[in-house]
Amino acid sequence: MIVAFTHNLKQSASEEEAEFDTLETVTAIRESLTRLGHQVELVEVGGPASLTVARLEALNPDVVFNTAEGRFGRFREAFYPAIFEQLGIPFTGSDAYVCTLTLDKQLTKQVVADHGLPVPRSKLVLTASDLDHTGLRFPLIVKPNYEGSSKGVTQDSIVEDPRQLKERAAAWLKRFPSGLLVEEYIEGKDVTVGWMEGVSPETGGVLPPAEYVFAPEAVAGRRWQIYDYHLKNEASDKVDVRVPADVPAAARTALLAYARTAAQCLGLRDFGRVDFRVTPDNEIYFIEVNALPSLEPGAGIYAAAALCGLNSVDEVLESIIASAERRFGVMPRAKSRRGLRKLRVGFAYNEKRIKPGDDPSTDTEVEYDAPKTLDAIRQAIASYGHEVVDLEATPEFPQLTAVADVDVVFNVAEGIRGRSREASIPAILELQDIPYTGSDAATMALTLDKGLAKRIVRDAGVRTPRWLLLETGKERVPAELPFPLIVKPVAEGSSKGVLKTSIVHNEAELREVGGEIIRKYRQAALAEEFMPGREFTVALLGENRPRVLPPMEIIFGEKTGKYPIYTYHHKLEPVEEIRYQAPAKIDDKLRNEIERVARRAWAALDCRDVARIDIRLDGEGRPNFIECNPLPGLTPGWSDLCLICESANIDYRTLIGEILSGAIRRFKEKRKLLMQAT
């Protein structure tokens, strides 16, 4: 089966991402599902929802294996199950309603209490005034009502008097304005009970109880024995899971019964986890339910499931998949059931036959793709089950597409000549009504002309260096244009024409270098204010609301001199003068500013599917737009876009799939309109 694995990838150790899956967890789950015989497609949901939807529609999976937590809001865990439901795609785990319910701790307690489960007395606090006359008995524990992974739970969460309660609740409300749960603290230990639908029929899917055991040094000096944020996320190596939990037989029986009731009354599906506190006298109190419990290596659910006959990670995940298949009635060939056929994907490209070298005269085909790159793209497209049809972008291209009978085209063609050459293939495909990847002809023509692109982006409120366009080399140089300047062809890519001599310090040098560019490239020269700060490049994927990947910094060594620039020679092969840092080591403020520039430039230029935005800091550290490349290189392990994706844990195949997904969505829309018309 084709299994789309939707997840949030943890990119940092921040509290905001505490519930996300680490790369280790994602890899382990993917490898397990692959061993089970599934074709696993990774779908990281960190970008805009529109990109996730496009990916899912393009992949057309038989089932979604979902661990995505969402990022914001009280309904974040429900967001992706709701999307799956609307798209009609079977998925693992509980539905959107159950995910909404179980993320709300207070509401969950009310539901299970109505079904006879003992719960600590508690109160939902939305404002400071809600703390007046709670009627609760101290000590109390204060925690966010809509968070998991012990977010917001520390030793300071336990309060012993009204003054402490008001002080700490006020501070917590600033961090978690959606609401706090103030609950009577239960002295004892944390016990968790896993649940897997269809496993252990005699217990209704309830697994043996497990308890958390803390290393003595991890809790030394602590007054309150709670499984707080520090132990769960920062000192997890000091926590073991004991299965079965060390509780008397009567307590074990009660835990199993309570967990079974909770799973039934809340409507859990496939798998889940029910958490309790057990007092020293073995009284049991329900605490919360997790409808998306951790599946990281070593998670308690694996150890508990082993006591029920599921002796490996593979067997646990297979049981979860099988439960979802039963619920949705998934057949072995669900793809056929959904009425799609294999697509014929045209592949538009220019093949590099002249190897570029140090001599700038060999740069004629530097923007074209080498045979190895073309083969990598072909293989990635074919791996999704599509048939690849080569369509080299020669003057015969219109005749080729007229008879090729392709559904969509994956376009990396640079064109042959003229400042609109990158627009030629998209324009032909639009004329023939064939959906294709990447930006349309208008954007391709606009972005290749650096001067026009800068005007559009500047008018959209994005800072860009001051510049002068030299069409004859005799233009007047404005007094307000400060030297040094960098001079380059106005309509070339891959740093063609950008050399060490491109930095000019006076008008005489400007006219000399500019005149040489005009003669060699038969186009205008762009003379741009040199930006002395750091240089970054930003990749974006998607359509109207793109996913912005972490910026990559181009770091210049001492040998690049006082005025370092990213030259033509630097892009030919690795050199000591240049190194890349992906993701860039920058603070949140600068990252946000860089991403804002990239997003606004993308929108102003009306980019689509994929683009790379180059940005440089000025003398005051402010990001400036340099240029946009809507046809970024796709050479595995070398091109800037590929390096950025690797740093964001997006493998090459997934990158090609994300670019292709937009064209497939447009193909489906076209087909739907044709069907409606008939």
C-alpha positions in Angstrom: 0.0 0.0 0.0 0.9 3.6 -0.4 1.2 5.1 3.1 1.5 8.9 3.6 3.3 9.5 6.9 2.1 12.9 8.1 4.2 14.3 11.0 5.6 17.5 12.5 9.4 17.3 12.5 11.2 18.6 15.5 13.7 21.2 14.3 14.7 22.7 17.7 14.7 21.9 21.4 12.1 24.7 22.0 9.1 24.1 24.2 6.9 25.0 21.2 8.1 21.9 19.4 8.1 19.6 22.4 5.3 17.4 21.0 6.9 17.0 17.5 8.7 13.9 16.3 12.5 13.8 16.2 14.3 12.7 13.0 15.2 9.5 14.8 11.5 8.8 15.5 10.4 9.6 11.9 13.2 7.4 10.5 12.3 4.5 12.8 8.6 4.7 11.8 9.3 5.0 8.2 11.7 2.1 8.2 9.2 -0.1 10.1 6.4 0.7 7.7 8.7 0.0 4.8 9.7 -3.4 6.3 6.0 -4.2 6.4 5.9 -3.8 2.6 4.4 -0.4 2.3 5.5 2.4 0.0 6.0 5.2 2.6 5.8 8.9 1.6 6.9 11.4 4.1 4.6 14.4 4.5 6.0 17.0 6.9 3.2 19.3 7.8 5.2 22.3 9.1 4.4 24.4 6.1 1.0 25.9 4.9 -2.0 23.6 4.9 -2.4 24.1 1.2 1.0 22.5 0.6 0.0 19.5 2.7 -3.3 19.1 0.8 -1.5 19.4 -2.5 1.0 16.7 -1.5 -1.7 14.4 -0.3 -3.8 14.8 -3.4 -0.7 14.2 -5.6 0.3 11.1 -3.6 -3.2 9.7 -3.5 -2.3 7.3 -0.6 -4.2 4.3 0.4 -4.0 5.4 4.0 -2.4 8.1 6.1 -0.3 7.2 9.1 -0.7 10.3 11.2 1.3 11.6 14.1 1.0 15.3 13.3 0.3 17.4 16.3 -0.4 20.7 14.6 1.3 23.9 15.8 -1.3 26.4 17.1 -4.6 26.6 18.7 -7.0 24.6 20.9 -7.9 22.4 17.9 -4.5 21.8 16.5 -4.5 18.0 16.9 -7.8 17.8 15.1 -6.7 19.9 12.1 -5.1 17.2 10.0 -7.7 14.4 10.8 -10.3 17.0 9.6 -8.3 17.5 6.3 -8.1 13.7 5.8 -11.8 13.4 6.3 -12.6 16.1 3.8 -10.3 14.6 1.3 -11.8 11.2 1.8 -8.4 9.6 2.7 -8.4 6.8 5.3 -6.1 7.6 8.3 -4.8 6.1 11.5 -5.8 7.4 14.9 -8.9 9.2 16.3 -11.0 11.6 14.3 -11.1 15.4 14.5 -13.8 15.4 17.1 -12.0 13.1 19.5 -8.7 14.9 19.0 -10.4 18.2 19.9 -12.1 16.6 22.9 -9.0 14.9 24.4 -6.8 18.0 24.0 -9.2 19.8 26.3 -8.2 18.3 29.7 -11.1 19.8 31.6 -13.8 18.7 29.2 -12.3 15.2 29.0 -12.5 15.0 32.8 -16.2 15.9 32.7 -16.9 13.2 30.1 -15.1 10.4 31.9 -16.5 11.5 35.3 -20.0 11.2 33.9 -19.1 7.5 33.2 -17.9 6.8 36.7 -14.2 7.5 36.6 -12.7 9.2 39.7 -11.1 12.5 38.8 -9.4 15.2 40.9 -11.5 18.3 41.6 -10.5 21.0 39.2 -11.4 24.4 37.6 -10.8 25.9 34.2 -9.2 29.3 34.6 -9.4 31.8 31.7 -8.9 35.0 33.6 -7.5 36.0 37.0 -11.0 36.5 38.3 -11.7 32.8 37.9 -9.3 32.1 40.8 -11.6 33.7 43.3 -13.4 31.1 45.5 -12.3 28.0 43.6 -13.4 25.8 46.5 -10.4 23.6 45.8 -8.1 22.1 48.5 -4.4 23.0 48.5 -1.9 22.0 47.3 -3.0 22.5 43.7 -1.3 21.9 40.4 -1.5 24.6 37.7 -1.0 23.5 34.1 -2.1 24.5 30.6 -5.4 23.0 29.7 -4.6 22.6 26.0 -1.0 21.3 25.9 0.8 17.9 26.0 4.3 16.6 26.6 4.1 18.3 30.1 4.5 21.7 28.5 4.2 24.3 31.2 4.5 21.7 34.0 7.4 22.4 36.4 8.1 22.1 40.1 6.6 25.6 40.4 3.3 24.3 39.0 2.5 23.1 42.5 1.1 25.8 44.7 0.3 25.7 48.4 -1.6 28.8 49.2 -3.9 31.5 47.5 -1.0 34.0 47.1 1.2 31.5 45.2 -1.8 30.5 43.1 -2.6 34.0 41.9 1.1 34.9 41.2 1.9 31.8 39.3 -1.5 31.5 37.5 -1.1 35.1 36.3 2.4 34.2 34.9 1.1 31.0 33.3 -1.9 32.8 31.6 0.5 35.1 29.8 2.3 32.1 28.3 -0.9 30.0 27.8 -3.8 32.5 27.3 -6.1 29.7 26.0 -6.7 28.6 29.6 -5.2 26.9 32.6 -6.4 23.8 34.5 -6.1 24.3 38.3 -6.5 20.9 39.9 -6.1 19.4 43.3 -2.7 17.8 43.5 -2.7 14.0 44.0 0.2 12.7 45.9 1.5 9.5 44.3 3.0 8.2 41.1 2.1 8.5 37.4 0.8 5.4 35.8 -0.1 5.2 32.1 -2.3 2.7 30.3 -1.9 2.1 26.6 -4.8 1.2 24.4 -4.8 -0.5 20.9 -8.0 -1.3 19.1 -8.3 -5.0 18.4 -5.4 -6.0 20.6 -6.0 -8.1 23.7 -9.8 -8.7 23.1 -10.3 -9.9 26.7 -9.4 -6.4 27.9 -11.0 -4.4 25.1 -7.7 -3.3 23.7 -6.3 -2.1 27.0 -2.6 -2.9 27.5 -0.9 -3.6 30.8 -0.3 -0.5 33.0 3.1 1.1 32.9 4.8 3.5 35.3 7.6 6.0 35.0 10.6 5.4 37.2 13.0 8.3 37.7 16.7 7.9 38.4 17.5 9.1 42.0 19.9 11.8 40.8 17.2 13.2 38.5 14.7 13.9 41.4 17.2 14.5 44.2 16.1 17.6 46.2 12.7 17.7 44.5 9.7 18.1 46.7 7.1 17.1 44.2 7.4 13.8 42.4 5.8 14.7 39.0 6.7 13.8 35.5 7.3 17.4 34.5 8.7 19.1 31.4 12.3 18.8 32.4 12.1 15.0 33.0 10.1 14.4 29.8 12.0 16.5 27.4 15.4 17.5 28.8 16.3 14.5 31.1 14.5 11.7 29.3 17.6 9.5 29.7 16.9 9.6 33.4 13.4 8.1 33.0 12.6 4.4 32.5 9.2 2.8 31.8 8.3 -0.1 34.0 5.8 -2.6 32.6 3.8 -3.8 34.2 3.4 -1.1 36.8 4.2 -2.0 40.4 0.6 -1.9 41.7 -1.5 -4.4 43.6 -3.8 -6.7 41.6 -6.9 -4.9 42.6 -5.5 -1.6 41.5 -4.4 -3.1 38.2 -7.9 -4.5 37.6 -9.3 -1.0 38.3 -6.8 0.7 36.0 -7.7 -1.6 33.1 -11.4 -1.1 33.7 -11.1 2.7 33.9 -8.9 2.8 30.8 -11.4 0.7 28.8 -14.3 2.9 29.9 -12.3 6.1 28.9 -11.4 4.7 25.5 -15.0 3.8 24.8 -16.8 6.9 26.1 -14.3 9.3 24.4 -14.4 7.4 21.1 -10.7 6.6 20.7 -9.7 4.8 17.5 -6.7 2.6 16.6 -4.5 3.6 19.5 -4.2 6.0 22.5 -3.0 6.4 26.0 -4.8 7.0 29.3 -2.9 8.6 32.2 -3.6 8.2 35.9 -2.2 9.1 39.3 -2.1 6.3 41.9 -1.8 7.3 45.5 0.3 5.5 48.2 -3.0 4.0 49.3 -3.6 2.8 45.7 -6.5 5.2 45.1 -6.7 5.9 41.4 -7.5 9.2 39.7 -7.9 9.8 36.0 -5.7 12.6 34.7 -5.9 12.8 30.9 -6.0 11.0 27.6 -3.6 11.3 24.7 -5.1 10.5 21.4 -1.7 10.8 19.7 0.7 9.1 22.0 4.4 9.0 21.4 5.7 6.3 19.0 9.3 7.2 19.5 11.8 4.3 20.0 11.5 3.0 23.5 8.0 4.4 24.1 5.9 2.7 26.8 3.3 1.5 24.3 5.8 -0.9 22.7 6.8 -2.5 26.0 3.2 -2.8 27.1 2.2 -4.3 23.7 4.9 -6.9 23.9 3.1 -8.4 26.9 0.1 -8.8 24.7 2.0 -10.6 21.9 3.2 -7.7 19.7 6.9 -8.2 20.1 8.3 -5.5 17.9 7.8 -2.0 16.6 6.8 -3.5 13.3 4.0 -5.5 14.9 2.7 -2.5 16.8 2.6 -0.3 13.7 1.1 -3.1 11.6 -1.7 -3.4 14.2 -2.4 0.3 14.0 -2.5 0.2 10.2 -4.8 -2.9 10.3 -7.2 -1.2 12.7 -7.5 1.8 10.3 -8.0 -0.5 7.3 -10.8 -2.3 9.0 -12.5 0.9 10.0 -12.4 2.4 6.5 -12.8 -0.8 4.6 -9.4 -0.3 2.8 -8.9 -2.8 0.0 -5.4 -3.9 -1.1 -5.7 -1.7 -4.3 -7.4 1.4 -2.8 -5.7 3.4 -5.5 -7.8 1.8 -8.1 -10.9 2.3 -5.9 -10.1 6.0 -5.9 -10.2 6.1 -9.7 -6.8 7.4 -10.7 -4.4 6.0 -13.2 -0.7 6.4 -13.6 0.2 9.8 -15.0 2.4 10.5 -18.0 4.8 13.2 -16.8 6.6 15.1 -19.5 10.1 16.1 -18.5 11.2 19.4 -20.0 14.9 20.2 -19.8 18.0 21.5 -21.4 20.9 19.1 -21.3 24.4 20.4 -20.6 26.8 19.3 -23.3 29.5 21.9 -22.9 31.4 21.6 -19.6 31.8 25.0 -18.0 35.3 25.9 -16.8 37.4 28.7 -15.4 37.4 30.5 -18.7 34.2 32.6 -18.8 33.8 31.9 -22.5 32.7 28.3 -21.6 29.7 29.5 -19.6 27.2 29.1 -22.5 25.4 26.1 -21.0 26.3 26.6 -17.3 22.6 26.9 -16.4 21.7 23.6 -18.2 21.5 20.4 -16.3 24.1 17.6 -16.4 23.0 14.1 -17.4 23.4 12.9 -13.8 21.1 15.6 -12.5 18.5 14.8 -15.2 18.7 11.1 -14.4 18.1 11.8 -10.7 15.0 13.9 -11.5 13.7 11.2 -13.8 14.2 8.5 -11.2 12.5 10.6 -8.5 9.4 11.2 -10.7 9.2 7.5 -11.7 9.4 6.4 -8.1 5.9 7.8 -7.5 4.6 5.4 -10.1 4.5 7.9 -13.0 5.7 7.3 -16.5 8.4 9.8 -17.5 8.4 11.2 -21.1 11.5 13.2 -22.1 10.8 16.5 -23.8 14.1 18.3 -24.4 13.6 22.0 -24.8 14.8 22.4 -28.4 13.1 24.4 -31.2 11.1 21.2 -31.9 9.5 21.3 -28.4 6.0 22.4 -29.6 5.9 19.4 -32.0 7.0 17.0 -29.3 4.4 18.1 -26.7 1.7 18.0 -29.4 2.1 14.2 -29.9 3.5 13.2 -26.4 0.1 12.9 -24.8 1.4 13.9 -21.4 -0.8 14.8 -18.4 1.6 17.2 -16.7 5.1 18.5 -17.4 8.0 18.7 -14.8 9.8 21.8 -16.1 13.5 22.6 -15.5 14.2 24.0 -19.0 16.2 27.2 -19.1 15.4 28.0 -22.7 17.9 28.8 -25.4 18.2 32.6 -26.0 16.7 36.0 -25.1 15.8 37.6 -21.8 12.5 35.7 -21.9 14.1 32.3 -22.5 13.0 30.8 -19.2 9.4 31.7 -20.1 9.4 30.0 -23.5 8.5 26.5 -22.3 5.8 27.6 -19.8 4.3 29.8 -22.6 4.1 26.8 -25.0 2.6 24.6 -22.3 0.0 27.2 -21.5 -0.9 27.5 -25.2 -1.4 23.7 -25.3 -3.3 23.7 -22.0 -0.8 21.3 -20.3 -0.3 21.8 -16.5 3.4 22.1 -15.5 5.5 22.6 -12.5 6.9 26.0 -11.4 6.0 29.6 -12.0 4.1 30.7 -15.1 5.6 32.4 -18.2 5.0 35.9 -16.9 6.9 35.3 -13.6 9.7 33.5 -15.5 10.2 36.4 -17.8 10.0 39.0 -15.0 12.4 37.3 -12.6 15.1 36.7 -15.2 15.3 40.5 -15.7 16.9 41.5 -12.4 16.1 45.1 -12.9 12.4 44.6 -13.5 12.3 42.1 -10.6 13.9 44.7 -8.3 11.4 47.3 -9.3 8.4 45.1 -8.6 9.8 43.9 -5.2 10.8 47.5 -4.2 7.3 48.7 -5.0 5.9 45.9 -2.8 7.8 47.4 0.2 10.9 45.2 0.2 14.3 46.7 0.7 16.7 46.2 -2.2 20.1 47.8 -3.1 20.1 50.9 -5.2 21.0 50.2 -8.8 21.7 51.6 -12.3 20.9 49.9 -15.6 23.6 50.3 -18.2 22.2 49.6 -21.7 24.9 51.4 -23.7 27.6 52.0 -21.0 27.3 55.8 -21.5 24.5 56.4 -19.0 24.9 59.1 -16.4 25.9 57.8 -13.0 23.6 59.3 -10.3 25.5 61.0 -7.5 23.4 59.2 -4.9 24.6 55.8 -6.1 27.5 54.9 -3.7 30.6 53.0 -4.7 31.6 50.2 -4.5 29.2 48.6 -6.9 28.8 45.1 -8.2 28.2 44.8 -12.0 26.6 41.8 -13.6 24.4 40.9 -16.6 20.8 41.9 -16.1 19.3 38.6 -17.4 21.6 35.7 -16.6 21.6 33.1 -13.8 24.2 30.8 -12.2 26.4 33.9 -11.5 27.2 34.1 -15.2 29.4 37.2 -15.7 29.9 37.7 -11.9 33.7 37.6 -11.4 36.2 39.0 -8.9 36.5 42.0 -11.2 32.8 42.6 -10.9 33.3 44.9 -7.9 34.1 48.4 -9.2 35.2 51.4 -7.1 34.8 54.4 -9.5 33.1 55.5 -12.6 35.9 54.5 -14.9 35.9 50.9 -13.6 32.1 50.8 -13.9 32.1 51.8 -17.5 34.9 49.3 -18.3 33.3 46.3 -16.7 29.7 47.3 -17.7 30.8 47.7 -21.3 32.4 44.3 -21.4 29.2 42.7 -20.1 27.1 44.5 -22.7 29.5 43.3 -25.5 29.8 39.7 -24.3 26.2 39.0 -23.3 24.4 41.4 -25.7 22.3 42.7 -22.9 22.2 45.4 -20.3 24.5 45.4 -17.3 23.1 45.9 -13.8 25.3 48.0 -11.5 24.1 47.5 -7.9 25.1 49.0 -4.6 27.4 46.5 -2.8 25.9 45.1 0.4 28.7 44.6 3.0 26.8 42.2 5.2 26.1 38.5 5.4 24.6 36.6 2.4 21.7 34.2 2.6 19.5 32.2 0.2 16.0 31.1 1.1 14.0 28.3 -0.5 10.2 28.3 -0.7 7.8 25.5 -1.7 4.1 25.8 -2.4 1.6 28.0 -4.0 -0.2 31.0 -2.6 1.1 30.6 1.0 4.5 28.9 0.5 6.5 26.9 3.0 9.7 28.9 3.9 12.6 26.6 4.6 15.4 27.6 7.0 17.8 30.1 5.4 21.2 28.9 4.2 24.2 31.2 4.7 27.0 31.6 2.2 30.0 32.1 4.3 33.0 33.8 2.7 36.6 33.0 3.7 39.4 35.5 4.1 40.6 34.8 0.6 37.5 36.4 -0.9 38.9 39.7 0.1 37.4 43.0 1.5 34.4 42.8 -0.8 33.3 39.2 -0.9 30.8 38.1 -3.6 29.4 34.7 -4.7 31.0 34.4 -8.2 30.7 32.2 -11.2 33.8 30.3 -10.2 32.4 29.4 -6.8 29.5 27.6 -8.4 31.6 25.3 -10.6 33.1 23.1 -7.9 33.9 23.2 -4.2 36.5 25.8 -3.2 38.1 26.8 0.1 36.9 30.4 -0.3 33.3 29.5 0.2 31.4 27.3 2.6 27.7 26.8 3.3 25.9 26.7 6.6 22.4 25.2 6.5 20.4 26.1 8.4 22.1 29.4 9.1 23.1 30.2 12.6 21.0 33.4 13.2 18.7 34.7 16.0 14.9 34.6 15.7 14.7 38.3 15.0 16.9 38.1 11.9 15.3 34.8 10.8 11.9 36.4 10.9 13.1 39.4 8.9 14.7 37.2 6.3 11.6 35.1 6.0 9.4 38.2 5.7 11.6 39.5 2.8 11.4 36.1 1.1 7.6 35.8 1.4 6.9 39.3 0.2 9.3 38.9 -2.8 7.6 35.5 -3.6 4.2 37.1 -3.5 5.2 40.3 -5.4 6.7 38.2 -8.2 3.8 35.7 -8.2 6.0 32.7 -7.8 4.6 29.1 -7.7 5.7 25.6 -6.6 9.4 26.4 -5.9 11.8 29.3 -5.9 14.9 30.5 -4.2 15.4 34.1 -3.0 18.8 35.5 -2.5 19.2 38.1 0.3 22.1 40.1 1.6 22.4 42.3 4.7 23.3 46.0 4.4 25.7 47.9 6.7 23.0 48.1 9.3 22.2 44.4 9.3 18.9 44.8 7.4 18.0 42.1 4.8 17.9 43.3 1.2 16.4 41.4 -1.8 19.0 40.6 -4.4 17.3 38.3 -6.9 14.8 35.5 -7.3 15.4 32.2 -9.0 12.2 30.4 -9.9 14.1 27.6 -11.6 16.7 26.7 -8.9 19.2 24.0 -9.6 18.3 20.4 -8.6 21.6 18.7 -8.5 21.6 16.3 -5.5 24.1 17.2 -2.8 25.3 20.3 -4.7 22.6 22.8 -5.6 21.7 25.4 -3.0 18.1 24.2 -3.0 19.1 20.6 -2.4 21.5 21.6 0.5 18.7 23.6 2.1 16.3 20.7 1.9 18.8 18.3 3.3 19.3 20.6 6.3 15.5 20.6 6.7 15.4 16.8 6.5 13.7 16.8 3.2 15.2 14.1 1.0 15.6 14.5 -2.7 12.7 12.3 -3.7 10.4 14.2 -1.4 11.6 17.5 -2.8 10.8 16.4 -6.4 7.4 15.1 -5.1 6.5 18.5 -3.5 7.4 20.4 -6.6 5.4 18.0 -8.8 2.3 18.0 -6.4 1.3 21.5 -7.5 1.1 20.6 -11.2 -0.8 17.4 -10.3 -3.4 19.4 -8.3 -3.8 21.8 -11.3 -4.2 18.7 -13.6 -7.0 17.4 -11.4 -8.7 20.7 -11.4 -8.5 20.8 -15.2 -9.9 17.3 -15.5 -12.7 18.1 -13.1 -13.7 21.2 -15.1 -13.7 19.1 -18.3 -15.9 16.4 -16.7 -18.3 19.1 -15.5 -18.5 20.6 -19.0 -19.5 17.3 -20.5 
